[in-house]
Amino acid sequence: MSAEDRDDRIIRERRFRMGRNIDIADIDVGSGDSVSDSVEATEKEPELDEALGDVFDPFSAPSGKDPGAVQRDGSVQSAPESDLVTTMARDGEKRVNWSLMVAMIFVFSALSVVAGTTFPPAVSLLILLALAAVGFSLGERWVPNRDLHILGVTWVIISMKVLYGLAVELNRWELGPFLPISVEMLAVLLLALVALNVFVAYRHNHDAIAAQATLVLLAIASTAGSVGGEIGVAVMILVATLLLHSIALHRNSGNLAALGIAASNLWIGMHALTGGFEAGSLRILPLETPLLLFLLLMLVTGVNASMAARFAREENWFSLGFQALGLGKPGLWGVSISMGMVGALLAVASSREDVGYALGMVTFLGAAFGGSYLVVRGVERDRVALPLLAGGMALSLLLLLGDSSESVLPLDRYESFTVFAALITGFVMLRDQDRVSDRVLWLGSIAVLILLVILVPAESKTDGGDGGVMLLAMLAALHLGTGTLAIKRNAPALAGVTVLLPWSWILVEELLQEAIRTVLVANDRIDPGSIIDLSPEPLAVYLGLAAILMLVVNLRMGETGVNLASGFLGITEISASIRDSGILQLWSMGLWLPLITVVVMSQLGGFTAVTLLAITALLCGLHLAVEFSGRRLGDPVAMLAMIAVGLTVLQWRHGLDSMWMIFVTIAAATILLRAGVDEEAKFTQGMALMSLPILATITSKNPMRILAESDELPS
């Protein structure tokens, strides 16, 4: 290096040290607010489903930032906005007002009944007219008053109920040449009162008054059988539904739309399920003609689905009621469709014997409500409606052709309808599947499972059935679908239902079935036997597939925690303790829930000795293999404790001591081989758990229930 270069370097160093042109304030490091903003921007916003609204989701992972949430270190970042006492104090007055309103309606309705049945017809007529006039006058005076508004509305509703009751009594009373009136005259009078009811609702601008008219319209439709027979009932129900929704559209009322959706389907379900009855001189006819019931439910479902999409974001009484109960605030679409589905499923249940017919109903319900959901989620209306409407009209023509269509197609008309409708629905839904939220998918999978369990027959082979092979095969396909979607969409909720649903539905169904049979036998009724009879071999294959699915899903998404207590304020410490224990984490639930199911099913005769050993060995072996490879989450000693306790219970109930001892020994050896030499507590606990089968052998005498094929295995 030359002397000149050395001098230049020294000058540059001195200039840097002495320079005063550097200002730290000029260095842009960003403010804390901007940093936090950028961090928040990178966080994924929770998915908002406008159709379902805000409902408690047990599969949602808590963010830890919710008010009142307890962190893993025991701290609380923000206090809850309100506790139970504050909420009750704040909303108590409103609830009391509505409770008093309902109580007054029932009390004065009872008084009007007493007045109408105790006094002579002429006196009763004057009393009821006077009571109605007083109610209307009080309504005129109090409804405009903000403080007395609810009380005024209550009196108007009472007055209309009195007039409806009076009209019915006019068909029963005898008063010279004037009474009783004919059934036809009664129908005209009731329709006139409905028109008066609608007028009063518009005058006072209140949905509660109009809601009364909607329910009376459906009641009039039910009694149309007295005049027009079964076809008259169907036509009047359809007309009443259209009138209800017309009022909802004109008033732009989400309350009336939700009520119309729920009530119309419930009405159809009632007519389909009951055998008919009489109310005074009026006859309530059942809908017994299959084609008439099918087409009526399809038309009403289509209308209801379009109304649900139209008013999906509107306020309604049902959503507010769920919110008042602390169950979240579901959207109008979700709550009205759910209630409407109850009525529709009553109609489906009435035709359970004809599987093709019932599945056809389920298919068009899924098509209508699924298409409605896509519209709410932002899919263009014509894109959804055109294929569904075109397919619906073509398939309706197929049904109307009757025997001529069955001579061409290999299936009967309802089975053909089911196949083609399922293809159209699948095309519409899969084309825009990215618009479907995970919550709808897991709720839909539960609904489909319930429908399959109800509709698909599962009878024992001795009674001519297939032992549940078809039912279990369809359920296995459902679980494969949810598992595939869980991995593809990285969806914790779908992972949860894939792991839990195969075991939980069997457990619930068997316990419910045994409870019903016990009650019937205790009341000296005939034991109906098993409603769903599953043969041991198909059941073992189904549960084995469920165990393998549990392994695959958990290896991909096993960190998902299912904390059922995370959504309730006031018990957040308990919620945090459950969360931190890992007992509701998918790996843990994928072990203790299947073990409980296996214990219950073996006691109820669901397994032979061979199938019991096979499914238990597979279940425990999968967990142990993953634990040995180091990929399982959770405490290994807790896993060993679950296995040891579960197998000991099976040994105590069913014998086969040597087999269970071998299983527990292998499980303990697998855990202890991975333990370090300094983990003395783990060795102590493992040895203690290994002794459980020995203690069961010493203390127990004879097995409580010897399973079939037990003599083929060493005891």
JOMO-V108820 format. One record per pair of residues at least 24 apart in sequence whose C-alpha atoms are under 7 Angstrom apart, sorted by sequence separation. I is the first residue (numbers start at 1). J is the second residue. If there is no record, write none. Layout:
BEGIN
I_J + I_J
END
This chain:
BEGIN
135_159 + 309_333 + 561_585 + 562_586 + 308_333 + 560_585 + 561_586 + 665_690 + 164_190 + 449_475 + 560_586 + 664_690 + 132_159 + 640_667 + 131_159 + 558_586 + 640_668 + 558_587 + 132_162 + 214_244 + 132_163 + 661_693 + 554_587 + 128_162 + 636_671 + 160_197 + 550_590 + 657_697 + 628_670 + 261_304 + 624_667 + 384_428 + 502_546 + 648_692 + 652_696 + 211_256 + 637_682 + 644_689 + 648_693 + 587_633 + 624_670 + 628_674 + 207_255 + 641_689 + 644_692 + 648_696 + 652_700 + 655_703 + 105_154 + 109_158 + 207_256 + 654_703 + 101_151 + 108_158 + 112_162 + 257_307 + 592_642 + 653_703 + 654_704 + 442_493 + 499_550 + 595_646 + 599_650 + 652_703 + 653_704 + 654_705 + 109_161 + 121_173 + 157_209 + 442_494 + 498_550 + 582_634 + 653_705 + 654_706 + 101_154 + 105_158 + 109_162 + 438_491 + 654_707 + 121_175 + 360_414 + 439_493 + 230_285 + 360_415 + 363_418 + 438_493 + 442_497 + 226_282 + 438_494 + 658_714 + 226_283 + 230_287 + 254_311 + 357_414 + 360_417 + 364_421 + 658_715 + 225_283 + 258_316 + 356_414 + 357_415 + 360_418 + 363_421 + 367_425 + 377_435 + 495_553 + 656_714 + 657_715 + 223_282 + 225_284 + 356_415 + 359_418 + 363_422 + 656_715 + 223_283 + 225_285 + 254_314 + 255_315 + 655_715 + 143_204 + 223_284 + 254_315 + 255_316 + 374_435 + 222_284 + 234_296 + 238_300 + 254_316 + 255_317 + 356_418 + 305_368 + 309_372 + 301_365 + 305_369 + 309_373 + 312_376 + 468_533 + 298_364 + 302_368 + 306_372 + 309_375 + 467_533 + 468_534 + 476_542 + 487_553 + 294_361 + 301_368 + 305_372 + 309_376 + 467_534 + 468_535 + 467_535 + 492_560 + 469_538 + 487_556 + 472_542 + 483_553 + 536_606 + 536_607 + 540_611 + 544_615 + 536_608 + 547_619 + 273_346 + 459_532 + 460_533 + 258_332 + 262_336 + 266_340 + 269_343 + 273_347 + 458_532 + 459_533 + 460_534 + 537_611 + 261_336 + 265_340 + 268_343 + 269_344 + 272_347 + 458_533 + 460_535 + 536_611 + 540_615 + 266_342 + 267_343 + 458_534 + 262_339 + 266_343 + 269_346 + 273_350 + 258_336 + 262_340 + 265_343 + 266_344 + 269_347 + 272_350 + 261_340 + 265_344 + 268_347 + 496_586 + 500_590 + 503_593 + 507_597 + 499_590 + 503_594 + 503_597 + 609_707 + 608_707 + 609_708 + 610_709 + 355_455 + 608_708 + 609_709 + 355_456 + 608_709 + 609_710 + 352_455 + 51_312 + 56_327 + 55_327 + 56_328 + 55_328 + 54_328 + 55_329 + 54_329 + 55_330 + 53_329 + 54_330 + 53_330 + 52_330 + 53_331 + 52_331 + 51_331 + 50_331 + 52_333 + 51_333 + 52_334 + 51_334 + 51_373 + 51_376 + 50_377 + 49_437 + 59_492 + 60_493 + 59_493 + 59_496 + 83_569 + 83_570 + 61_561 + 68_569 + 70_572 + 59_562 + 69_572 + 70_573 + 58_562 + 68_572 + 58_563 + 58_564 + 70_576 + 56_567
END
